[in-house]
Amino acid sequence: MSTDQPRKQIHLAAHFPGVNNTTVWGDPASGSHIAFSSFRHFAQTAERAKFDFLFLAEGLRLREQAGKIYDLDVMGRPDNVSILMAMAAVTDRIGLAGTVNSTFNEPLDVARKLASLDHLSGGRAAWNVVTSWDEFTGENFRRGGYLPKDKRYLRAQEMLSTAQTLWDSWDSDGIVADPASGEFLRRPDEGAFEVHSDQFDISGRFPLPRSPQGRPVIIQAGDSEEGREFAAASADAIFTRHAEFTAGQEFYADVKARLAKFGRRPEDLKILPAATFVLGDTESEAAENARQVQYQQVGPATAIAFAEQVWNLDLSDVDPDGPVPSFDPKTSDDVDSGGHISKGRASVRQYRDPVATANEWRELGERENLSLREVVIRKNGRHTFVGTPQRVADTIDHFVQNDASDGFVLVPHITPGGMDAFADQVVPLLQEKGSFRTEYTGTTLRDHLGLAPLRSDALAQS
């Protein structure tokens, strides 16, 4: 980065970890994953640190392993939009982002919920638009089944377009509310809409006026070709798994280069990899802390569960502290439709060639004399940032200033207090660099992300 250029501003989001591989629910410091007090503590910590937004994932069904509830899903999965609405009442500035699945939800319900959140929060709502890939989740819904890949993205695109049509059915200045004249609406057909497409055939009146942001901020999560195109065309931010520097730069350059063909500028889309962190007073202490966290995250039962996702077999009689199994996995050509021992876990799609994965694990174990559990930790338990607060701050800043990301979605391993140390020790160092805000300068999430006002809003204000 040239010294005469202004410093890029870092964008940070806090992901309430809930039920995923990073969670250490057995740690004495871990609290409830569904109690209001946990969400409030987490949200208020992130707001105290001046983060751009709080992010909550969506869980439409408890995952299973060998017909039993998966170990990390034992806390349950409450409705994330309801939680975000509750957080709107106990925060003032931080953005409130939630995943809402486009495969099994309907446009009016989604648009109404998110517009409600935007109204209740004063313009802080965001929607992470995702698709559902497995039939197992679809069994919880009347329509059932799952959509083939081309239809999943078609439905996602049409879901987003339809929601935008609903939000745009009201003018920005549609409510006059003039007691003298008795005029309430500027035009009698406010909220009228019609959508006739491959996935949707609806018409009627949208029940809410234009929300403070005009529309919620749109986030997309996906690294596939379809996901990158969808984000370049329609999203304000994209979550990515590319949290290593070189891979991050490559992803950043690829996605930013796609924007021009959609008439968009590089600053119109923020690229935010998911990242974990472990801090220590010294580098050696941080490394030891990270090692301990890894062993907490991948206990013996979890190591076997991860191995079963590769082998597609019951490995309950395998010793997790012994060698990687010498036999090959049971292959399945029907992972998406439920032909797998692990159901509802997206991670199984990483193992499209399980025999090759098993060979890789065996070679690693033999080469470095690692047990099965240690191999699982090496493959699944890595942390993005490990070090002193200064080292972590320097690394995050290096990523952003050198176009490997626009910031990060941070995922702590403890709920709800896992973000406290980062807020107290790392954020002040980023602020000292001039790379991160010391106060919020705007009131909406679009303001925090540095996104231009929507065109309709700009016209209404002119």
KOLMARPA-587060 format. One record per residue (C-alpha): z, x, y. Coordinates in Angstrom, 2 decimals, padded with zeros to 5 digits. Example, Ala and Ser with C-alpha at 12.3 -4.5 7.8 and 13.67 -1.06 7.14 Angstrom:
<nodes>
<node c3="007.80" c1="012.30" c2="-004.50"/>
<node c3="007.14" c1="013.67" c2="-001.06"/>
</nodes>
This chain:
<nodes>
<node c3="000.00" c1="000.00" c2="000.00"/>
<node c3="-000.97" c1="001.34" c2="003.43"/>
<node c3="001.95" c1="001.97" c2="005.76"/>
<node c3="000.21" c1="000.25" c2="008.67"/>
<node c3="-000.08" c1="-003.07" c2="006.85"/>
<node c3="002.64" c1="-005.72" c2="007.21"/>
<node c3="004.83" c1="-006.09" c2="004.17"/>
<node c3="003.91" c1="-008.92" c2="001.86"/>
<node c3="006.67" c1="-011.48" c2="001.57"/>
<node c3="008.12" c1="-011.94" c2="-001.91"/>
<node c3="008.34" c1="-015.44" c2="-003.37"/>
<node c3="011.22" c1="-016.07" c2="-005.77"/>
<node c3="012.01" c1="-019.07" c2="-007.95"/>
<node c3="014.99" c1="-019.71" c2="-010.21"/>
<node c3="014.33" c1="-021.18" c2="-013.65"/>
<node c3="017.28" c1="-023.03" c2="-015.17"/>
<node c3="016.89" c1="-021.59" c2="-018.68"/>
<node c3="018.21" c1="-024.49" c2="-020.74"/>
<node c3="016.75" c1="-024.28" c2="-024.22"/>
<node c3="014.60" c1="-021.20" c2="-024.71"/>
<node c3="014.64" c1="-017.74" c2="-026.21"/>
<node c3="016.49" c1="-016.13" c2="-023.31"/>
<node c3="019.51" c1="-018.44" c2="-023.49"/>
<node c3="022.79" c1="-017.06" c2="-024.83"/>
<node c3="024.72" c1="-020.29" c2="-025.25"/>
<node c3="027.40" c1="-018.59" c2="-027.36"/>
<node c3="028.49" c1="-016.24" c2="-024.56"/>
<node c3="031.95" c1="-017.12" c2="-023.16"/>
<node c3="030.41" c1="-017.26" c2="-019.67"/>
<node c3="027.88" c1="-019.88" c2="-020.71"/>
<node c3="028.50" c1="-023.48" c2="-019.69"/>
<node c3="026.92" c1="-026.86" c2="-020.33"/>
<node c3="023.14" c1="-027.17" c2="-020.17"/>
<node c3="023.26" c1="-030.88" c2="-019.32"/>
<node c3="026.28" c1="-031.28" c2="-017.04"/>
<node c3="025.66" c1="-032.10" c2="-013.37"/>
<node c3="028.01" c1="-029.29" c2="-012.33"/>
<node c3="025.85" c1="-026.68" c2="-014.09"/>
<node c3="022.68" c1="-027.75" c2="-012.33"/>
<node c3="024.50" c1="-027.97" c2="-008.99"/>
<node c3="025.94" c1="-024.45" c2="-009.32"/>
<node c3="022.57" c1="-023.01" c2="-010.28"/>
<node c3="020.66" c1="-024.81" c2="-007.52"/>
<node c3="023.15" c1="-023.94" c2="-004.81"/>
<node c3="023.20" c1="-020.28" c2="-005.85"/>
<node c3="019.41" c1="-020.12" c2="-005.62"/>
<node c3="019.49" c1="-021.84" c2="-002.24"/>
<node c3="022.19" c1="-019.48" c2="-000.97"/>
<node c3="019.85" c1="-016.63" c2="-001.90"/>
<node c3="017.00" c1="-018.35" c2="000.02"/>
<node c3="014.78" c1="-018.75" c2="-003.07"/>
<node c3="011.56" c1="-020.71" c2="-002.65"/>
<node c3="012.32" c1="-023.20" c2="-005.39"/>
<node c3="014.36" c1="-024.22" c2="-008.42"/>
<node c3="012.30" c1="-024.86" c2="-011.55"/>
<node c3="013.14" c1="-027.12" c2="-014.49"/>
<node c3="011.01" c1="-027.34" c2="-017.63"/>
<node c3="010.36" c1="-030.55" c2="-019.55"/>
<node c3="011.36" c1="-031.23" c2="-023.15"/>
<node c3="009.79" c1="-034.29" c2="-024.75"/>
<node c3="011.15" c1="-033.68" c2="-028.25"/>
<node c3="013.71" c1="-031.42" c2="-029.89"/>
<node c3="011.96" c1="-028.66" c2="-031.78"/>
<node c3="012.49" c1="-028.23" c2="-035.50"/>
<node c3="012.58" c1="-025.41" c2="-038.00"/>
<node c3="012.27" c1="-026.29" c2="-041.69"/>
<node c3="013.04" c1="-029.91" c2="-040.85"/>
<node c3="016.22" c1="-029.11" c2="-038.90"/>
<node c3="016.83" c1="-029.05" c2="-035.15"/>
<node c3="015.97" c1="-025.60" c2="-033.87"/>
<node c3="019.08" c1="-023.55" c2="-033.03"/>
<node c3="018.34" c1="-023.23" c2="-029.31"/>
<node c3="017.69" c1="-026.96" c2="-028.85"/>
<node c3="021.19" c1="-028.08" c2="-029.76"/>
<node c3="022.15" c1="-028.75" c2="-026.13"/>
<node c3="019.59" c1="-031.52" c2="-025.66"/>
<node c3="016.84" c1="-031.99" c2="-023.14"/>
<node c3="017.65" c1="-034.32" c2="-020.22"/>
<node c3="014.95" c1="-035.72" c2="-017.95"/>
<node c3="014.11" c1="-032.99" c2="-015.47"/>
<node c3="012.83" c1="-035.16" c2="-012.60"/>
<node c3="016.06" c1="-037.15" c2="-012.63"/>
<node c3="018.01" c1="-033.89" c2="-012.37"/>
<node c3="015.83" c1="-032.69" c2="-009.49"/>
<node c3="016.48" c1="-035.94" c2="-007.65"/>
<node c3="020.20" c1="-035.35" c2="-008.08"/>
<node c3="019.78" c1="-031.79" c2="-006.80"/>
<node c3="018.05" c1="-033.13" c2="-003.69"/>
<node c3="021.40" c1="-034.62" c2="-002.70"/>
<node c3="023.37" c1="-031.37" c2="-003.02"/>
<node c3="020.84" c1="-028.96" c2="-001.47"/>
<node c3="019.05" c1="-028.88" c2="001.87"/>
<node c3="016.11" c1="-026.46" c2="001.78"/>
<node c3="015.27" c1="-025.12" c2="-001.66"/>
<node c3="012.15" c1="-026.50" c2="-003.34"/>
<node c3="012.53" c1="-028.66" c2="-006.45"/>
<node c3="009.87" c1="-028.10" c2="-009.11"/>
<node c3="009.56" c1="-029.79" c2="-012.47"/>
<node c3="007.16" c1="-029.75" c2="-015.39"/>
<node c3="005.64" c1="-033.14" c2="-016.15"/>
<node c3="003.32" c1="-033.30" c2="-019.13"/>
<node c3="-000.18" c1="-034.67" c2="-018.47"/>
<node c3="-000.94" c1="-035.52" c2="-022.09"/>
<node c3="001.66" c1="-038.23" c2="-022.71"/>
<node c3="002.58" c1="-039.44" c2="-019.22"/>
<node c3="000.61" c1="-041.90" c2="-017.10"/>
<node c3="-000.66" c1="-041.25" c2="-013.56"/>
<node c3="001.18" c1="-044.03" c2="-011.73"/>
<node c3="004.54" c1="-043.12" c2="-013.26"/>
<node c3="004.09" c1="-039.42" c2="-012.51"/>
<node c3="002.80" c1="-039.97" c2="-008.97"/>
<node c3="005.61" c1="-042.42" c2="-008.17"/>
<node c3="008.37" c1="-040.16" c2="-009.51"/>
<node c3="007.12" c1="-037.08" c2="-007.68"/>
<node c3="006.45" c1="-038.94" c2="-004.44"/>
<node c3="009.99" c1="-040.33" c2="-004.70"/>
<node c3="011.33" c1="-036.79" c2="-005.14"/>
<node c3="009.35" c1="-035.59" c2="-002.15"/>
<node c3="010.71" c1="-038.44" c2="-000.01"/>
<node c3="014.31" c1="-038.00" c2="-001.18"/>
<node c3="014.24" c1="-034.22" c2="-000.65"/>
<node c3="012.46" c1="-034.24" c2="002.70"/>
<node c3="009.34" c1="-032.54" c2="001.38"/>
<node c3="010.56" c1="-030.15" c2="-001.32"/>
<node c3="008.88" c1="-031.48" c2="-004.48"/>
<node c3="006.55" c1="-029.62" c2="-006.83"/>
<node c3="004.79" c1="-030.60" c2="-010.04"/>
<node c3="004.10" c1="-028.10" c2="-012.81"/>
<node c3="001.07" c1="-029.64" c2="-014.54"/>
<node c3="000.91" c1="-028.82" c2="-018.26"/>
<node c3="-000.80" c1="-030.13" c2="-021.37"/>
<node c3="000.74" c1="-030.78" c2="-024.79"/>
<node c3="-000.83" c1="-028.97" c2="-027.71"/>
<node c3="000.91" c1="-030.38" c2="-030.79"/>
<node c3="000.88" c1="-033.63" c2="-032.73"/>
<node c3="004.60" c1="-033.22" c2="-033.47"/>
<node c3="005.52" c1="-033.94" c2="-029.84"/>
<node c3="003.04" c1="-036.82" c2="-029.77"/>
<node c3="004.93" c1="-038.60" c2="-032.52"/>
<node c3="007.56" c1="-039.51" c2="-029.91"/>
<node c3="004.94" c1="-041.62" c2="-028.10"/>
<node c3="003.15" c1="-044.78" c2="-029.06"/>
<node c3="-000.25" c1="-043.21" c2="-028.58"/>
<node c3="000.79" c1="-040.45" c2="-030.97"/>
<node c3="-001.30" c1="-037.56" c2="-032.14"/>
<node c3="-002.59" c1="-034.92" c2="-029.81"/>
<node c3="-005.79" c1="-034.23" c2="-027.90"/>
<node c3="-008.30" c1="-031.50" c2="-028.77"/>
<node c3="-008.29" c1="-028.61" c2="-026.31"/>
<node c3="-011.27" c1="-029.76" c2="-024.24"/>
<node c3="-009.75" c1="-033.22" c2="-023.86"/>
<node c3="-006.30" c1="-031.81" c2="-022.99"/>
<node c3="-007.64" c1="-030.00" c2="-019.95"/>
<node c3="-009.95" c1="-032.89" c2="-019.08"/>
<node c3="-006.96" c1="-035.22" c2="-019.11"/>
<node c3="-004.90" c1="-032.75" c2="-017.08"/>
<node c3="-007.64" c1="-032.47" c2="-014.45"/>
<node c3="-008.11" c1="-036.23" c2="-014.32"/>
<node c3="-004.34" c1="-036.80" c2="-014.26"/>
<node c3="-003.99" c1="-034.52" c2="-011.24"/>
<node c3="-007.04" c1="-036.00" c2="-009.51"/>
<node c3="-005.78" c1="-039.53" c2="-010.14"/>
<node c3="-002.29" c1="-038.71" c2="-008.85"/>
<node c3="-003.84" c1="-037.24" c2="-005.72"/>
<node c3="-005.89" c1="-040.40" c2="-005.27"/>
<node c3="-002.69" c1="-042.45" c2="-005.47"/>
<node c3="-000.84" c1="-040.21" c2="-002.99"/>
<node c3="-003.84" c1="-040.26" c2="-000.64"/>
<node c3="-004.14" c1="-044.06" c2="-000.78"/>
<node c3="-001.73" c1="-044.18" c2="002.15"/>
<node c3="-002.67" c1="-042.70" c2="005.50"/>
<node c3="-000.29" c1="-040.12" c2="006.96"/>
<node c3="000.35" c1="-042.49" c2="009.84"/>
<node c3="000.01" c1="-045.67" c2="007.77"/>
<node c3="003.40" c1="-047.09" c2="008.81"/>
<node c3="003.50" c1="-048.30" c2="012.40"/>
<node c3="006.77" c1="-050.29" c2="012.25"/>
<node c3="006.45" c1="-051.60" c2="015.83"/>
<node c3="009.11" c1="-054.30" c2="016.43"/>
<node c3="007.47" c1="-055.38" c2="019.69"/>
<node c3="004.12" c1="-056.25" c2="018.12"/>
<node c3="005.46" c1="-057.06" c2="014.68"/>
<node c3="002.93" c1="-054.66" c2="013.21"/>
<node c3="004.29" c1="-052.70" c2="010.23"/>
<node c3="001.17" c1="-051.26" c2="008.55"/>
<node c3="-001.76" c1="-049.72" c2="010.36"/>
<node c3="-004.21" c1="-051.26" c2="007.90"/>
<node c3="-003.65" c1="-054.09" c2="005.41"/>
<node c3="-005.03" c1="-052.20" c2="002.42"/>
<node c3="-002.62" c1="-049.24" c2="002.53"/>
<node c3="-002.02" c1="-048.00" c2="-001.02"/>
<node c3="-005.13" c1="-049.60" c2="-002.54"/>
<node c3="-006.79" c1="-047.47" c2="-005.22"/>
<node c3="-009.33" c1="-047.57" c2="-008.04"/>
<node c3="-009.87" c1="-044.86" c2="-010.64"/>
<node c3="-012.47" c1="-045.13" c2="-013.38"/>
<node c3="-012.83" c1="-041.95" c2="-015.44"/>
<node c3="-012.95" c1="-040.67" c2="-018.99"/>
<node c3="-009.16" c1="-040.87" c2="-019.39"/>
<node c3="-008.08" c1="-043.53" c2="-016.91"/>
<node c3="-009.26" c1="-046.96" c2="-015.84"/>
<node c3="-006.74" c1="-048.27" c2="-013.29"/>
<node c3="-006.65" c1="-050.08" c2="-009.96"/>
<node c3="-003.98" c1="-051.57" c2="-007.77"/>
<node c3="-001.58" c1="-050.56" c2="-004.99"/>
<node c3="000.49" c1="-047.39" c2="-004.95"/>
<node c3="004.06" c1="-048.46" c2="-004.12"/>
<node c3="005.12" c1="-045.58" c2="-001.84"/>
<node c3="003.85" c1="-044.42" c2="001.56"/>
<node c3="002.72" c1="-040.85" c2="002.17"/>
<node c3="005.53" c1="-038.38" c2="001.45"/>
<node c3="006.62" c1="-035.57" c2="003.81"/>
<node c3="004.36" c1="-032.91" c2="002.25"/>
<node c3="001.47" c1="-035.34" c2="001.90"/>
<node c3="001.46" c1="-034.43" c2="-001.78"/>
<node c3="003.90" c1="-032.40" c2="-003.87"/>
<node c3="003.09" c1="-028.73" c2="-004.36"/>
<node c3="001.02" c1="-028.25" c2="-007.53"/>
<node c3="001.97" c1="-025.57" c2="-010.05"/>
<node c3="000.10" c1="-024.69" c2="-013.22"/>
<node c3="001.26" c1="-022.65" c2="-016.21"/>
<node c3="-001.33" c1="-021.05" c2="-018.42"/>
<node c3="-003.18" c1="-017.82" c2="-019.11"/>
<node c3="-006.21" c1="-019.17" c2="-020.95"/>
<node c3="-009.68" c1="-019.27" c2="-019.41"/>
<node c3="-009.30" c1="-023.01" c2="-018.89"/>
<node c3="-005.87" c1="-022.54" c2="-017.34"/>
<node c3="-007.09" c1="-019.90" c2="-014.91"/>
<node c3="-009.97" c1="-022.08" c2="-013.78"/>
<node c3="-007.72" c1="-025.12" c2="-013.43"/>
<node c3="-005.29" c1="-023.13" c2="-011.30"/>
<node c3="-008.03" c1="-021.61" c2="-009.14"/>
<node c3="-009.47" c1="-025.05" c2="-008.48"/>
<node c3="-006.35" c1="-027.13" c2="-008.00"/>
<node c3="-003.00" c1="-025.32" c2="-008.02"/>
<node c3="-000.81" c1="-023.92" c2="-005.25"/>
<node c3="001.02" c1="-021.59" c2="-007.65"/>
<node c3="000.51" c1="-020.39" c2="-011.21"/>
<node c3="003.15" c1="-019.29" c2="-013.70"/>
<node c3="002.04" c1="-016.42" c2="-015.92"/>
<node c3="003.50" c1="-014.28" c2="-018.69"/>
<node c3="001.88" c1="-011.10" c2="-017.27"/>
<node c3="005.04" c1="-009.44" c2="-015.99"/>
<node c3="004.01" c1="-005.87" c2="-016.77"/>
<node c3="002.51" c1="-003.96" c2="-013.86"/>
<node c3="-001.02" c1="-003.13" c2="-015.09"/>
<node c3="-001.50" c1="-006.48" c2="-016.86"/>
<node c3="-000.13" c1="-008.19" c2="-013.75"/>
<node c3="-002.64" c1="-006.46" c2="-011.49"/>
<node c3="-005.51" c1="-007.41" c2="-013.80"/>
<node c3="-004.43" c1="-011.06" c2="-013.97"/>
<node c3="-003.82" c1="-011.16" c2="-010.20"/>
<node c3="-007.29" c1="-009.78" c2="-009.41"/>
<node c3="-009.00" c1="-012.09" c2="-011.90"/>
<node c3="-007.40" c1="-015.33" c2="-010.71"/>
<node c3="-007.60" c1="-014.52" c2="-006.99"/>
<node c3="-011.32" c1="-013.70" c2="-007.38"/>
<node c3="-011.96" c1="-017.21" c2="-008.77"/>
<node c3="-010.73" c1="-018.99" c2="-005.63"/>
<node c3="-013.76" c1="-018.43" c2="-003.41"/>
<node c3="-016.08" c1="-020.57" c2="-005.52"/>
<node c3="-013.72" c1="-023.48" c2="-004.94"/>
<node c3="-013.69" c1="-022.88" c2="-001.18"/>
<node c3="-010.19" c1="-021.42" c2="-001.25"/>
<node c3="-008.59" c1="-018.25" c2="000.10"/>
<node c3="-006.45" c1="-015.74" c2="-001.84"/>
<node c3="-003.33" c1="-016.87" c2="000.02"/>
<node c3="-003.87" c1="-020.46" c2="-001.14"/>
<node c3="-002.60" c1="-019.67" c2="-004.67"/>
<node c3="000.65" c1="-017.83" c2="-005.41"/>
<node c3="000.87" c1="-015.91" c2="-008.70"/>
<node c3="004.40" c1="-015.93" c2="-010.12"/>
<node c3="005.12" c1="-014.31" c2="-013.51"/>
<node c3="008.23" c1="-015.35" c2="-015.41"/>
<node c3="010.74" c1="-012.50" c2="-015.50"/>
<node c3="014.15" c1="-011.74" c2="-016.99"/>
<node c3="016.63" c1="-009.22" c2="-015.66"/>
<node c3="019.78" c1="-007.31" c2="-016.60"/>
<node c3="021.82" c1="-005.42" c2="-014.01"/>
<node c3="024.34" c1="-002.58" c2="-014.19"/>
<node c3="026.20" c1="-000.28" c2="-011.81"/>
<node c3="024.28" c1="002.66" c2="-013.30"/>
<node c3="020.99" c1="002.93" c2="-015.16"/>
<node c3="022.80" c1="003.74" c2="-018.41"/>
<node c3="025.17" c1="000.81" c2="-018.00"/>
<node c3="022.24" c1="-001.53" c2="-017.34"/>
<node c3="020.46" c1="-000.27" c2="-020.45"/>
<node c3="023.57" c1="-000.83" c2="-022.55"/>
<node c3="024.06" c1="-004.28" c2="-021.03"/>
<node c3="020.44" c1="-005.11" c2="-021.88"/>
<node c3="020.94" c1="-003.93" c2="-025.46"/>
<node c3="023.99" c1="-006.16" c2="-025.84"/>
<node c3="022.15" c1="-009.15" c2="-024.37"/>
<node c3="019.26" c1="-008.60" c2="-026.76"/>
<node c3="021.60" c1="-008.71" c2="-029.74"/>
<node c3="023.21" c1="-011.88" c2="-028.35"/>
<node c3="019.80" c1="-013.49" c2="-027.88"/>
<node c3="018.62" c1="-012.58" c2="-031.36"/>
<node c3="021.51" c1="-013.12" c2="-033.73"/>
<node c3="020.95" c1="-013.04" c2="-037.52"/>
<node c3="019.98" c1="-016.73" c2="-037.73"/>
<node c3="017.62" c1="-016.47" c2="-034.76"/>
<node c3="015.98" c1="-013.37" c2="-036.25"/>
<node c3="015.24" c1="-015.32" c2="-039.42"/>
<node c3="013.94" c1="-018.26" c2="-037.37"/>
<node c3="011.54" c1="-015.99" c2="-035.50"/>
<node c3="010.36" c1="-014.43" c2="-038.76"/>
<node c3="009.78" c1="-017.87" c2="-040.27"/>
<node c3="007.48" c1="-018.65" c2="-037.35"/>
<node c3="005.28" c1="-015.76" c2="-038.47"/>
<node c3="005.62" c1="-016.11" c2="-042.25"/>
<node c3="005.50" c1="-019.95" c2="-042.22"/>
<node c3="007.97" c1="-019.86" c2="-045.11"/>
<node c3="011.66" c1="-020.52" c2="-045.71"/>
<node c3="013.23" c1="-017.06" c2="-045.34"/>
<node c3="016.85" c1="-018.15" c2="-045.56"/>
<node c3="017.41" c1="-015.78" c2="-048.50"/>
<node c3="016.07" c1="-012.77" c2="-046.55"/>
<node c3="018.61" c1="-010.32" c2="-045.12"/>
<node c3="018.01" c1="-010.05" c2="-041.32"/>
<node c3="019.60" c1="-006.58" c2="-041.39"/>
<node c3="017.29" c1="-005.48" c2="-044.19"/>
<node c3="013.65" c1="-004.44" c2="-044.01"/>
<node c3="010.78" c1="-006.63" c2="-042.84"/>
<node c3="009.58" c1="-008.74" c2="-045.82"/>
<node c3="006.96" c1="-006.96" c2="-047.92"/>
<node c3="005.09" c1="-010.16" c2="-048.89"/>
<node c3="002.44" c1="-011.77" c2="-046.70"/>
<node c3="002.84" c1="-014.96" c2="-044.65"/>
<node c3="001.63" c1="-018.34" c2="-045.74"/>
<node c3="-001.39" c1="-019.01" c2="-043.55"/>
<node c3="-002.23" c1="-022.40" c2="-042.09"/>
<node c3="-005.37" c1="-023.55" c2="-040.33"/>
<node c3="-003.61" c1="-026.58" c2="-038.91"/>
<node c3="-000.81" c1="-025.24" c2="-036.69"/>
<node c3="-001.53" c1="-027.60" c2="-033.79"/>
<node c3="-001.32" c1="-030.73" c2="-035.92"/>
<node c3="001.98" c1="-029.81" c2="-037.49"/>
<node c3="001.03" c1="-027.81" c2="-040.57"/>
<node c3="003.75" c1="-025.25" c2="-039.96"/>
<node c3="007.41" c1="-024.74" c2="-040.81"/>
<node c3="008.26" c1="-024.54" c2="-037.08"/>
<node c3="007.39" c1="-027.67" c2="-035.12"/>
<node c3="007.24" c1="-028.09" c2="-031.37"/>
<node c3="007.42" c1="-024.36" c2="-030.60"/>
<node c3="004.50" c1="-023.05" c2="-028.60"/>
<node c3="005.29" c1="-019.51" c2="-029.77"/>
<node c3="003.73" c1="-020.14" c2="-033.18"/>
<node c3="000.32" c1="-020.18" c2="-031.48"/>
<node c3="000.79" c1="-016.47" c2="-030.74"/>
<node c3="000.49" c1="-015.81" c2="-034.46"/>
<node c3="-003.09" c1="-016.98" c2="-035.04"/>
<node c3="-003.42" c1="-014.04" c2="-037.45"/>
<node c3="000.03" c1="-014.01" c2="-039.09"/>
<node c3="-000.96" c1="-011.46" c2="-041.75"/>
<node c3="-001.92" c1="-008.97" c2="-039.04"/>
<node c3="001.34" c1="-009.73" c2="-037.21"/>
<node c3="003.37" c1="-009.19" c2="-040.37"/>
<node c3="001.60" c1="-005.88" c2="-041.00"/>
<node c3="002.33" c1="-004.82" c2="-037.42"/>
<node c3="006.01" c1="-005.71" c2="-037.83"/>
<node c3="006.23" c1="-003.84" c2="-041.15"/>
<node c3="004.58" c1="-000.74" c2="-039.70"/>
<node c3="006.99" c1="-000.75" c2="-036.76"/>
<node c3="009.99" c1="-001.19" c2="-039.04"/>
<node c3="008.92" c1="001.60" c2="-041.38"/>
<node c3="007.91" c1="003.98" c2="-038.60"/>
<node c3="011.16" c1="003.66" c2="-036.66"/>
<node c3="013.49" c1="002.68" c2="-039.53"/>
<node c3="014.24" c1="-000.72" c2="-037.97"/>
<node c3="015.66" c1="-003.79" c2="-039.70"/>
<node c3="013.94" c1="-007.17" c2="-039.50"/>
<node c3="016.36" c1="-008.22" c2="-036.75"/>
<node c3="015.70" c1="-005.03" c2="-034.79"/>
<node c3="011.93" c1="-005.57" c2="-035.07"/>
<node c3="012.31" c1="-009.14" c2="-033.79"/>
<node c3="014.36" c1="-007.85" c2="-030.87"/>
<node c3="011.74" c1="-005.22" c2="-030.10"/>
<node c3="008.96" c1="-007.84" c2="-030.15"/>
<node c3="010.74" c1="-010.77" c2="-028.50"/>
<node c3="013.86" c1="-009.51" c2="-026.72"/>
<node c3="012.43" c1="-007.30" c2="-024.00"/>
<node c3="013.68" c1="-007.74" c2="-020.46"/>
<node c3="011.36" c1="-007.45" c2="-017.48"/>
<node c3="013.76" c1="-005.74" c2="-015.08"/>
<node c3="016.64" c1="-003.57" c2="-016.26"/>
<node c3="018.56" c1="-001.27" c2="-013.94"/>
<node c3="020.79" c1="-001.01" c2="-010.94"/>
<node c3="020.30" c1="-003.63" c2="-008.21"/>
<node c3="018.44" c1="-001.00" c2="-006.18"/>
<node c3="016.10" c1="-000.16" c2="-009.04"/>
<node c3="015.37" c1="-003.82" c2="-009.71"/>
<node c3="014.76" c1="-004.54" c2="-006.01"/>
<node c3="012.45" c1="-001.54" c2="-005.73"/>
<node c3="010.49" c1="-002.59" c2="-008.81"/>
<node c3="010.03" c1="-006.20" c2="-007.70"/>
<node c3="008.90" c1="-005.03" c2="-004.28"/>
<node c3="006.49" c1="-002.54" c2="-005.86"/>
<node c3="004.86" c1="-005.31" c2="-007.90"/>
<node c3="004.33" c1="-007.55" c2="-004.90"/>
<node c3="003.22" c1="-004.90" c2="-002.41"/>
<node c3="000.64" c1="-003.63" c2="-004.92"/>
<node c3="-000.84" c1="-006.99" c2="-005.90"/>
<node c3="000.61" c1="-007.31" c2="-009.38"/>
<node c3="002.20" c1="-010.64" c2="-008.34"/>
<node c3="003.22" c1="-012.68" c2="-005.32"/>
<node c3="006.78" c1="-012.90" c2="-006.65"/>
<node c3="008.60" c1="-013.98" c2="-009.79"/>
<node c3="010.14" c1="-016.97" c2="-011.53"/>
<node c3="013.47" c1="-015.47" c2="-012.60"/>
<node c3="015.06" c1="-016.59" c2="-015.87"/>
<node c3="018.70" c1="-015.55" c2="-016.41"/>
<node c3="020.26" c1="-015.49" c2="-019.87"/>
<node c3="023.49" c1="-017.25" c2="-018.87"/>
<node c3="023.81" c1="-020.80" c2="-017.55"/>
<node c3="024.89" c1="-021.70" c2="-014.93"/>
<node c3="026.20" c1="-018.45" c2="-013.39"/>
<node c3="023.45" c1="-016.10" c2="-014.53"/>
<node c3="021.75" c1="-015.97" c2="-011.14"/>
<node c3="024.90" c1="-015.11" c2="-009.17"/>
<node c3="024.69" c1="-011.33" c2="-009.50"/>
<node c3="021.01" c1="-011.29" c2="-008.58"/>
<node c3="021.70" c1="-013.41" c2="-005.50"/>
<node c3="024.60" c1="-011.22" c2="-004.40"/>
<node c3="023.28" c1="-007.76" c2="-005.29"/>
<node c3="019.46" c1="-007.72" c2="-005.42"/>
<node c3="018.43" c1="-010.22" c2="-002.75"/>
<node c3="020.20" c1="-008.37" c2="000.11"/>
<node c3="018.28" c1="-005.21" c2="-000.81"/>
<node c3="014.96" c1="-007.09" c2="-000.70"/>
<node c3="015.97" c1="-008.47" c2="002.68"/>
<node c3="016.76" c1="-004.96" c2="003.94"/>
<node c3="013.22" c1="-003.92" c2="003.00"/>
<node c3="011.83" c1="-006.75" c2="005.11"/>
<node c3="010.13" c1="-008.21" c2="002.04"/>
<node c3="012.22" c1="-011.36" c2="001.66"/>
<node c3="013.49" c1="-013.94" c2="004.11"/>
<node c3="017.03" c1="-013.86" c2="005.45"/>
<node c3="016.82" c1="-017.53" c2="006.44"/>
<node c3="014.50" c1="-020.40" c2="005.69"/>
<node c3="012.02" c1="-020.80" c2="008.54"/>
<node c3="010.58" c1="-024.11" c2="007.38"/>
<node c3="011.84" c1="-027.30" c2="005.81"/>
<node c3="009.28" c1="-028.01" c2="003.07"/>
<node c3="008.31" c1="-026.15" c2="-000.07"/>
<node c3="004.82" c1="-025.67" c2="001.36"/>
<node c3="006.50" c1="-023.89" c2="004.27"/>
<node c3="008.49" c1="-021.62" c2="001.93"/>
<node c3="005.36" c1="-020.66" c2="-000.04"/>
<node c3="003.36" c1="-019.99" c2="003.12"/>
<node c3="000.78" c1="-022.62" c2="002.22"/>
<node c3="-001.41" c1="-024.13" c2="004.89"/>
<node c3="-000.78" c1="-027.81" c2="005.74"/>
<node c3="-002.88" c1="-030.25" c2="003.82"/>
<node c3="-006.03" c1="-031.17" c2="005.69"/>
<node c3="-005.07" c1="-034.82" c2="006.05"/>
<node c3="-001.71" c1="-033.82" c2="007.54"/>
<node c3="-003.38" c1="-031.40" c2="009.91"/>
<node c3="-005.77" c1="-034.12" c2="011.08"/>
<node c3="-002.89" c1="-036.55" c2="011.56"/>
<node c3="-001.06" c1="-034.02" c2="013.73"/>
<node c3="-004.08" c1="-033.15" c2="015.88"/>
</nodes>
